[in-house]
Amino acid sequence: MSMKKTIEEKLGTRFQPEWLEVLDESHNHNVPAGAESHFRVTVVSDGFAEQNLLARHRAINATLADELAGQVHALAIHAYTPQEWQARNGTPESPPCLGGGKADRG
């Protein structure tokens, strides 16, 4: 199973999200093709209602602990309640990778 699918299944099971998006952003970084090492997740769940941002991130990181200890190098997390998600009207874009590029090597 792909890493993207593994992440989707784990987050879907744990948070029962109203909205879940898992984007593989590895192609934006200096990694081999097919690395599946850099991801951005958006999780919209009622379960976040009583949690601050840090607690939400910790819960997602704990859910994906095995993946983060292995193949996944970077995880951008966007965790919202349904009300926050509606007010935001979407997820912000990830910033461009600024280091480790082949062009940086002399």
N, C-alpha and C positions, 0 to 999 in steps of 0.2 A: 504494500500500500504506500502511496506517496506520503511525504511528510505533510503536505497541505491537507490531505484527507484525514490523516491521523489527528492533526490539530483541530480540524472541524468537528470530528467525532468527539474528542475529549471535551472541548469547550461546549459543544451542543448538549452533551450528556450532563455535564456539571452545572451549567448555568441556565438551561432551558431558555435560550434567548429569543426575544421577539425579532431580533435581527442579528445575524452573524455573517461577517465577511472576513475571509482569510486571503490575503494577497501575498504571493511570493514575489518579493522585491529583490531577489538575489541577482537578477540581471543588471541591476543598478550598481553592483559592487564588483570588485576585482576577485571573482571566484570562478572556478571552472563551470562550464555550462552544465545545467542540471544539478547544481550543488544543493538547492533547497535549504539554504542556510540563513536567509534574511527574510523575515515576515512582518507584515503589519496586520494586526487583528482589530476588528471593531466588534464589540460585544454589547448588545443592548438588552438589559435584563432587569426585571423587577427586583431581583435578588440584590442589586446594588443600592437599593433605596436607603438602607441604614448604614452604608459604608462610605467612608471618605475615599478620596482618590488613591491614597497609599494602600488602604485595605483592599481595594478592588484589584490593583496591580499585583499585590501579594497573592491574592486568591488565584489569579490567572497564572502567575509564575509557578505557584505550587501545583496547579493542575497540569502544567507542562514541564514539570521538573525534570523528567527523564529526557525529554527532547532538548531542553536547555543545557543539560549536562553532556549532551552528545552532539548531534548534527546541527542543531539550531544555534547560530552564533549571535543573532540579533533579533529582538522582538519588540516592535513598536506597538504599544497597547493604547487603545481608545475604548474606554469602558464607561457606559452611560446607563442611566435609567431611561425608560421610554419617554418620560417628560423632558429630560435633558436632551435626548436625541432629537425630539420634535422641535425644541427651541433652537438647537444648533443647525438643523437642516443639513446634516451630513458629517463626514469625517474630513479633517484637514489632510492635505497631501504631506507625504514624508519629504524631508529636505534632501537635496542631492548629496551623494557620497562625496566627501572632500579629501579623502586620503586613501593611500594604498593602491592607487590606480597605476596601470602600466605606463601611462604618460608621465607619471611623477618620477619614474626611474631614469637615471641618466645614462 
